[in-house]
Amino acid sequence: MNDNYSFQRFAAITAIVSFFFAVASDVLQGIPVNFHSDFPINPSMFLSVGTGGASLLRWGLLLDMLGYYLPLLPLAIFIQQWLKAKNPIWIRFYTTCGLGYILIGATGAVALAVVQPPLINDYAHASTEQRAVLETVFGAIWNIVYGGMWNILGELLVGIWFLGIGLLLRTELRGPGIVGMLIGSAALLDSLGMMLGIEGLALLGLSIYLVLAPIWALWFGIDLLRKPIQIQAV
């Protein structure tokens, strides 16, 4: 019993902290490009942000890892433990999707945090020919992480996770359950838009996800701290 409550508290605190890391990440990554909405389809604008901008992007991506990904790990495990008595197979499937999203997303964030700043710094001192090469390399890496790992595979997995746990949570926590389903639908919309090459559709889904997912984590974490849940033994 003590173990359950201590882990609940840990999951709740990490969920709450994730909100502030996610917001800080969005701000730090937005500052170098003046919060321009075209960066997903024109990533080369990052190459011109200079040394200061490269540093902000690095910290923004590290906070992205600590905001949108890793802090969801204890929460996903807790939700699985909580709901598995009534839905053992489905919750295992949803949790597997959630853990896949966390691993893929965190790997992509830390990869960009390591790779982007050196390319940006080199770009500032490169010749015209060298800049063309750097733009190609930068674009390829961005497409792999942003277009593939994050916004096709990652969003597909987290969409299934949020939609699934949202459905299961409706009878336990109606508000977080419904919002979770909305977040999951937005993530799936982003993934579908990327797969079909419909940028507007993908950007709409991503925008909804980036705003609501941290708010959901904050909301869920606060609720969990205020009203600890008695987990049924199985």
N, C-alpha and C positions, 0 to 999 in steps of 0.2 A: 504493500500500500504506500509506504513512504517513498519507495523507488518510483512508483507511478506518479505521485504528486511532484516529486523533485524533477522528474523529466518533463512533466507538463509545464512546470515553471520555467525550465530551461527553454523549451520549445516556444513558450509565450514570449519570453524576453528576446530571444533571437528574432522572432517574427516582428516584434515592435522595433527593434534596432534596424532591421532590414529596411523599414520604411525610410528612415533618415539617410541610410547609405544609398538607397535607390534615388532619392531626391537629389542628394549631393552629386551622385554620378551623372544624372541627367544635366545638372547645371554645369558641371566641370566639362562635360563633353560638348555642351551647347555653346559655351563662351567662345572658344576659338573660331567657330564658324558663325558667330552672331545669331545663334539659334535658327539658322536657315533650314527650312524644311526640305530642301533639295538634296541634303547630304546622302540619303540612302541611295539615290539614283545618280549622284555625282560625287562619289567619294574622293575624287582627286582634289577637291577643295581643301581637304585635310592637309594635303602636302604643302600648302602655302601658309600654314599657320605659324611657322617659325619655331624657334627653340622653346619659347615660353608656352606656346600653344601645345607643343609636343608633350611638355611636362604635365600640363593640365589634362590632356587626353590620357596620358599614362595613369594618372591618379583616378581619373574618371572611370577608366576601364577596370582598374583594381577594385574600385568601389562598386562597379557594376557586378563584379563577381560576388562581392559581399552584400549586395543589395537585392538582386533579382534571382540569385542562384543558391549559394551555399546555406544561407539561413533558413531556406525552405526544407532542408534535409531533416532536421529534428521534427519539424511540423508534419512533414509527410509520414514519418515513422510513427508519430503520435496518433495521427488520424487513422492510420492503418490499424494500430493496436486498439483504438477506440471502437471502430466500426466493424472489425473483422468478425465479431460474434454473430452478427445478423447477415453479413454479406462477405463471407470469407474469400470466395474465388474472385468476385468482382473487385473488391478492395485491393486484393493482391495485384490484379492486372493494372488498376489505376495507379497504384503506388509504384509499380515497375516503370510505368510511363513517366511518372513524376521524377523518379530518380534518374531516369535516362536524360530528361530535360536538364536536371541540375548538373549532371556530369558534362554533358555536351556544351551547355551554356557557359559553365565556369571555365572549361577548357578553351573555348573560343575567346572569352574575355581576356584571360591571362595570355593567350597567344598574341592577340592584338596589342596588349599592353607591352609585350616584349618586342614585337616586330615593328609596330608603327613609329615610335619615336626615332629610332635610328634612320629610318627611311626619310622621315620628315627633315631631320637635321642634315642628312646628305643632300636632300633636294635643294636646300637653301644655298649650297655652294656648288651645285652641279652645272655643267654646261647644258646647252640646249639638247644635244644628243643624249647626254646622260639623263636628263630630266624625262625624256621620252621613255627610256628604259625603266626608270624608277616609277613612272606613272603606270606602265604596264604591269610591273611587279606588284605595286601597291593595289591596283585594281583587281588582280588575280587573287591576292590574299584576301581582300575585302569580300569578293564574290564567294570564296570558299567559306569564310566564317559567317558573314552577314547573310548572304543569299542562300547558302546551303545549310550550314550547321545551325545557325540561329533561327532563321525565318522560314525555313521549310521543315526540317526535321525537328528542331527544338520546339517550334510553335505547334507543330502537329502533336508532339508528345505532351506538352503542357496543356494544350487544348483538351486532349482526352482526359488528362488528370483533373483539371478544374471542372470540366463538365461532369465527369463521373462522380467526384466527391461532392460536387454541388447537388447532384441528384440524391445522393445518399444522405447529405446533411440537412435536406429540407425538413425532415421530420424532427431533427434534433435542434438545429439552429436555422430557423427559416430565412432570416436576413442574409447571413453569410452563405447559405446554400444557394439562394437565388442569384446573388451577386457572383458567386463562384461559377454558376452556369453561364452568366453573361460574359464573364472573363474568358471562360473556355471557348465560348462561341466566337469571341473576338479573335482569340489566338488561332482557331481553325480558319477563320476568314483570312487572316494574314497569310497562313500557310498555303491556303488554296489560291489566293491572289498571286503569291510568288510562283507557285507551280504553273499557273496559267499565264503568267507574265502580265497580269493586270495590276499595274503599280498603284493606281488609286485605291483599289480594293484592299491590297496588301497594307498600304499606309493607313487606311481607315482602321483595319483590324489591329494593327500594331499600336496605333495611337491610343485606342481604347484600352488595350492590354497594359501598356506602359503606365497609364494613369491609374487604372483601377486595381491592378495586381498589388502594388505597394499599399494602397488604402485597405484592401481586403486583409492583407497580412497584419497591418496595424490593428484593424478592427478585431480580427480573430484573436490576436495576441492579448489585447486588453480584456476581451470577454473571458479568455481562458484564465487570466490572472484574477479577475473578479469572481468568477464562478468555476472553480476547479471541478473537473468531471470525474465521476465515479466510474471507472472502467470495469466492465463486467468480466469476471474471470472465465476463461474457457479452457 
